Amino acid sequence: MKKELFKELFESVKQGAAIMKGRMKPLRTFEFAESEVRKIREQYGLSQDKFATLMGISVATLRNWEQGRRKPEGPARILLRVAAEHPDALLDIVGNRRTRNQA
């Protein structure tokens, strides 16, 4: 790995640690309104049960997101962005996982 790239990665990790410890605010955040989560699910044409399975979360978690009781955090926000912006990628990953599990 080039020194510049390593230095950039190291600084990023240090910033992440500071954010997690509450010493620094994130420079950017990704918010999903409850209507957005529902909209993403509806784009797939899936029930809550099937979309929750696709995302690897419980149906209760999905319901909480869709009804605004909870908000997706961390990796879930990123996965929702992938689901919204690159649905083929998510379906491809899930399809490959099923193929491997069946082998």
MOTACOR-V700667 format. One record per backbone hydrogen bond with DSSP energy under -0.5 kcal/mol. CO is the residue of the C=O (numbers start at 0). NH is the residue of the N-H. If there is no record, write none. Layout:
# MOTACOR-V700667
co: [CO/CO]
nh: [NH/NH]
This chain:
# MOTACOR-V700667
co: [1/2/3/4/5/6/7/8/9/10/11/12/13/14/15/16/17/17/18/28/32/32/33/34/35/36/37/38/39/40/40/40/41/46/47/48/49/50/51/51/57/58/59/60/61/62/63/63/64/72/73/73/74/75/76/77/78/79/80/81/85/85/86/87/88/89/90/91/92/93/94/95/96/97/98]
nh: [5/6/7/8/9/10/11/12/13/14/15/16/17/18/19/20/22/23/21/30/35/36/37/38/39/40/41/42/43/43/44/45/44/50/51/52/53/54/55/56/61/62/63/64/65/66/68/69/67/75/76/77/78/79/80/81/82/83/84/85/88/89/90/91/92/93/94/95/96/97/98/99/100/101/102]
